[in-house]
Amino acid sequence: MEQPILNEHNKEEFPPAHTAEHLLNQTMIRLFGCERSRNAHVERKKSKITYILERKPDRHAEKAIEKRMNELIAEDMPVTYDFVTRDNIPEGVHIDRLPEDASETIRLVRIGDYDVCPCIGKHVRSTSQIGRFELLGTNWDEEKKSFRVRFKVVQ
């Protein structure tokens, strides 16, 4: 099969943390009914991702995030890729955040049956390669209703 032409990628991700970002986005959607983050800074040593929520999660909810993330990592789900055209995007997959000049062919990243989203970044082959997810802390901005999660992955 011929390799589809995709956009240039201008970042060099740390694949374990970047894959954890995908899992965290879906976990936050499922736990809090929010959207995927629009503000993420994912790095090897420490990452931070912000979500817009209706209310501040309590400490119990924060522990639930960390616990669920480590359960998902332990499931050793495969990370696979599908290539689709813009007119064949599966239901529930949003492409509104793609750049204006995004290619006609879109790469979807699937993590088992848990998450799927468009992405051209680097990922691990399965979730067990992420390592342990550690929630380093959170910040809540009441005015903006923003919840910032700081985390790292330990291998």
Protein Blocks (a to p, Z undefined) as FASTA:
>chain_A
ZZddddddfbdcdfklmmmmmmmmmmmmmmnopacdfbdcddfkbccdddddfbdcdfkl
mmmmmmmmmmmmmnopacddddddfklccehiacklpcfklcfbdcdddehjlbccddfb
dcdfbfklnopcddfbdcddfklopacddddddZZ
